[in-house]
C-alpha cells in the first residue's frame, strides 16, 4: 500500500522537524517547505494527498496558499495549523477552502487523527467528476464548485459545496444536524455547529432567486430542503 503524501508548510524549523519526523515514523511521506513562495512548486512536484499549512509564513500566508491550491485541486483536504484563536481567523480559513484547524501547540496524535479523518471524509463525500445536480432553477456542479442559474454563475467555497451536495442528495427529505456536521467538519462540536448555521444562512441567500426552494430548520433534528 502506498504511503499518504503530505505537503507540510511550516517556517518554524524546530516544530517542523519534529512534526515531519513524527509523521514519517508513522509511514507518511512528508514533503516540508518553510517558505510560502516555494510551496506551490512543491505542491506541483509532490502531488500530495493532503496539505498541512501554517498560516503565518514568509513571503505569503497560508490563506493565499490555500486559495492557489484550491484552484488546482478543488477537493484536496487542507488543514490549517495556527496560533491564531480569533473566530474571524477561523472563518476566513474555512472561506478560502480549509477543511480543518489545529491550534498550536498540538499533539501528534491529534494531527494524525485529523489527517486520517479528512482523508476518509474526502473519499466518502467527493462527487464523481461528471455529477451535476438539478435544484429548481439551479444546476450545481460540485466538482467545479459552481452554482448556475439563468445565465449566472456563483463560485462556492469548499464547505459551501460540500453542504449543498448533502442537501441535493437529500432533496425533499430531512437530514440530521449531526450527520451534516460529521460529513462536512468531521465532528459535532459547538464551534462547528455555529459554523453550520452560518453556512446554511449563506446557502439560503444564494438560492433566493428560486422561491420554490426552501431550507427549513427542524428544531432538535436538522434540516429539510424542499423544492416545490
LORO-298558 format. One line per 2 residues: number of its first residue (from 1); for each residue y negated, x negated, z negated of C-alpha. Coordinates in pm, 1 decimal. Example, Ala and Ser with C-alpha at 12.3 -4.5 7.8 and 13.67 -1.06 7.14 Angstrom:
<rs>
1 = 450.0,-1230.0,-780.0; 106.0,-1367.0,-714.0 $
</rs>
This chain:
<rs>
1 = 0.0,0.0,0.0; -341.7,-140.6,98.0 $
3 = -598.3,-215.0,-168.2; -902.2,9.1,-220.3 $
5 = -1205.3,-173.2,-78.1; -1516.1,-166.1,-295.3 $
7 = -1866.9,-271.1,-194.4; -2036.7,-370.5,-519.9 $
9 = -2412.8,-437.2,-508.6; -2544.3,-589.5,-832.1 $
11 = -2814.3,-853.6,-890.5; -2718.9,-945.3,-1248.4 $
13 = -2481.3,-1242.5,-1199.6; -2307.3,-1223.6,-1536.9 $
15 = -2238.5,-847.8,-1519.3; -2148.2,-869.9,-1151.5 $
17 = -1889.5,-1142.0,-1210.0; -1726.3,-952.1,-1497.3 $
19 = -1703.2,-626.0,-1302.2; -1580.2,-795.3,-984.0 $
21 = -1308.7,-992.4,-1162.9; -1202.8,-692.1,-1370.8 $
23 = -1164.4,-475.0,-1060.5; -975.3,-746.9,-873.5 $
25 = -731.1,-787.2,-1163.3; -661.6,-414.0,-1118.4 $
27 = -584.4,-469.6,-749.6; -917.0,-357.9,-597.0 $
29 = -1054.4,-553.1,-300.9; -1415.0,-619.6,-407.9 $
31 = -1697.8,-749.8,-191.6; -2002.8,-821.1,-409.8 $
33 = -2360.0,-861.4,-285.0; -2661.8,-945.3,-501.3 $
35 = -2944.0,-864.1,-257.6; -3008.0,-516.3,-120.8 $
37 = -3116.7,-650.3,218.0; -2775.2,-812.5,266.3 $
39 = -2582.5,-503.8,161.9; -2579.0,-321.7,496.6 $
41 = -2438.0,-625.6,676.8; -2169.1,-639.8,408.7 $
43 = -2106.5,-267.6,449.9; -2060.0,-303.7,826.8 $
45 = -1830.9,-605.7,790.1; -1627.5,-497.1,487.4 $
47 = -1597.1,-123.2,572.1; -1545.3,-18.1,208.1 $
49 = -1366.3,289.0,76.9; -1629.6,333.7,-194.8 $
51 = -1966.7,182.4,-287.5; -2090.8,94.6,-637.6 $
53 = -2466.0,36.7,-622.3; -2714.6,-82.9,-879.2 $
55 = -3049.8,95.1,-838.0; -3287.0,-192.3,-915.1 $
57 = -3223.3,-461.9,-656.0; -3417.8,-744.5,-494.5 $
59 = -3582.1,-657.7,-159.7; -3486.7,-288.9,-165.6 $
61 = -3339.2,-36.0,-410.0; -3012.9,148.3,-442.4 $
63 = -3167.6,476.9,-328.4; -3272.3,339.7,10.7 $
65 = -2945.6,156.2,47.0; -2752.2,478.4,-20.8 $
67 = -2955.8,660.7,244.7; -2870.3,392.0,501.4 $
69 = -2501.9,410.8,408.7; -2507.8,790.2,435.2 $
71 = -2642.9,769.5,790.4; -2339.7,565.9,893.2 $
73 = -2077.8,726.6,670.5; -2162.2,1080.8,551.4 $
75 = -1855.5,1126.8,329.9; -1814.6,782.1,172.7 $
77 = -1820.2,801.9,-211.2; -2118.5,631.4,-378.0 $
79 = -2153.9,556.4,-748.9; -2491.9,450.3,-887.2 $
81 = -2492.7,205.4,-1177.2; -2823.5,203.1,-1363.2 $
83 = -3005.6,157.6,-1689.7; -3233.8,448.3,-1596.2 $
85 = -3186.1,762.6,-1801.2; -3462.0,999.1,-1683.8 $
87 = -3343.5,1326.1,-1531.4; -3570.5,1273.7,-1230.3 $
89 = -3399.2,942.9,-1155.2; -3055.5,1101.2,-1172.7 $
91 = -3156.5,1390.4,-949.1; -3309.6,1150.7,-696.7 $
93 = -2979.5,965.5,-682.6; -2792.9,1286.9,-603.2 $
95 = -3056.3,1386.5,-345.5; -3010.9,1065.1,-144.8 $
97 = -2633.6,1113.6,-136.9; -2494.7,965.6,-455.9 $
99 = -2173.9,1119.7,-588.1; -2181.4,992.0,-943.7 $
101 = -2384.5,799.0,-1201.6; -2275.5,540.0,-1452.8 $
103 = -2522.4,427.8,-1717.6; -2536.0,67.0,-1836.4 $
105 = -2368.8,-52.9,-2049.6; -2037.9,95.1,-1937.1 $
107 = -1669.3,23.0,-1986.8; -1444.9,-92.3,-1703.8 $
109 = -1203.8,187.6,-1788.4; -1475.6,445.8,-1723.1 $
111 = -1577.1,283.5,-1394.7; -1217.1,276.5,-1273.1 $
113 = -1158.8,639.8,-1369.6; -1472.6,742.7,-1181.4 $
115 = -1376.5,539.1,-874.6; -1027.1,690.1,-861.6 $
117 = -1159.6,1039.5,-928.3; -1414.7,1020.9,-647.6 $
119 = -1161.1,883.8,-402.1; -927.6,1172.4,-484.6 $
121 = -1206.4,1430.5,-459.7; -1328.4,1295.4,-126.5 $
123 = -981.2,1315.1,25.7; -944.7,1668.8,-106.4 $
125 = -1281.7,1809.5,-4.6; -1385.4,1627.3,312.9 $
127 = -1352.8,1876.9,601.7; -1186.7,1792.5,928.2 $
129 = -1433.2,1644.2,1174.7; -1418.7,1948.7,1405.0 $
131 = -1473.2,2210.5,1132.3; -1767.9,2442.8,1185.5 $
133 = -1825.7,2736.1,953.3; -1998.4,3057.0,1059.2 $
135 = -2202.3,3223.1,786.8; -2401.9,3521.2,909.0 $
137 = -2671.2,3382.8,1140.6; -2583.6,3027.6,1046.1 $
139 = -2350.0,2764.0,1187.5; -2266.0,2491.6,936.5 $
141 = -2110.0,2157.2,1033.1; -2008.3,1981.1,709.4 $
143 = -1922.1,1651.3,875.8; -2270.5,1630.5,1029.6 $
145 = -2441.8,1775.5,719.9; -2618.9,2025.6,946.5 $
147 = -2705.8,2391.9,892.0; -2821.2,2554.7,1216.8 $
149 = -2972.7,2894.4,1293.3; -3181.8,3039.8,1577.7 $
151 = -3280.0,2703.6,1721.5; -3349.9,2544.3,1382.1 $
153 = -3153.8,2264.6,1213.1; -3165.3,2163.9,848.6 $
155 = -3010.8,1837.9,728.5; -2832.0,1878.1,395.5 $
157 = -2769.3,1624.6,122.0; -2411.2,1523.5,45.1 $
159 = -2378.3,1754.8,-256.5; -2552.8,2043.3,-80.6 $
161 = -2297.8,2012.7,198.7; -2005.2,1997.9,-44.6 $
163 = -2129.6,2306.7,-230.0; -2195.4,2504.4,88.2 $
165 = -1847.5,2410.3,212.7; -1697.0,2562.6,-101.3 $
167 = -1898.8,2881.1,-54.4; -1797.3,2904.5,312.3 $
169 = -1431.0,2858.6,218.7; -1467.4,3142.9,-34.5 $
171 = -1683.3,3381.6,167.7; -1684.3,3736.7,27.8 $
173 = -1495.3,3628.0,-282.6; -1568.4,3487.6,-627.9 $
175 = -1518.8,3123.3,-723.3; -1521.0,2991.9,-1077.9 $
177 = -1804.8,2774.0,-1202.7; -1566.4,2513.6,-1345.1 $
179 = -1377.6,2482.0,-1017.8; -1704.3,2413.4,-833.6 $
181 = -1811.7,2155.3,-1091.4; -1479.8,1973.8,-1076.3 $
183 = -1477.9,1963.3,-695.8; -1838.7,1855.2,-649.0 $
185 = -1908.7,1644.9,-958.6; -1566.8,1562.6,-1097.2 $
187 = -1641.7,1705.2,-1444.4; -1797.3,2014.4,-1600.5 $
189 = -2048.0,1853.1,-1838.0; -2364.1,2034.0,-1942.3 $
191 = -2576.9,1799.3,-1731.7; -2373.3,1866.7,-1417.0 $
193 = -2379.3,2239.1,-1492.6; -2759.5,2225.1,-1487.2 $
195 = -2742.7,2035.7,-1156.9; -2521.2,2309.1,-1012.2 $
197 = -2785.6,2570.6,-1094.3; -3046.7,2361.2,-912.1 $
199 = -2829.5,2322.6,-602.9; -2739.7,2692.1,-589.1 $
201 = -3111.6,2777.1,-600.8; -3169.5,2540.5,-307.7 $
203 = -2889.8,2695.8,-100.9; -3024.9,3043.9,-168.6 $
205 = -3359.5,2928.1,-32.7; -3200.2,2768.1,275.3 $
207 = -3007.5,3088.9,353.4; -3309.8,3320.0,316.8 $
209 = -3354.5,3363.4,694.9; -3046.1,3589.8,687.1 $
211 = -3097.2,3871.2,431.1; -2733.5,3976.4,476.3 $
213 = -2619.7,3664.6,286.0; -2628.7,3671.1,-93.3 $
215 = -2508.7,3418.9,-351.1; -2460.6,3621.2,-668.5 $
217 = -2421.9,3471.9,-1016.1; -2130.3,3629.5,-1200.9 $
219 = -2215.2,3561.5,-1564.6; -1940.5,3379.7,-1751.7 $
221 = -1733.5,3343.3,-1433.2; -1905.2,3170.6,-1144.7 $
223 = -2048.6,3276.6,-809.7; -1976.6,3534.2,-542.2 $
225 = -2109.2,3478.9,-190.9; -2121.6,3792.2,18.5 $
227 = -2202.0,3834.8,386.0; -2272.2,4195.3,476.0 $
</rs>
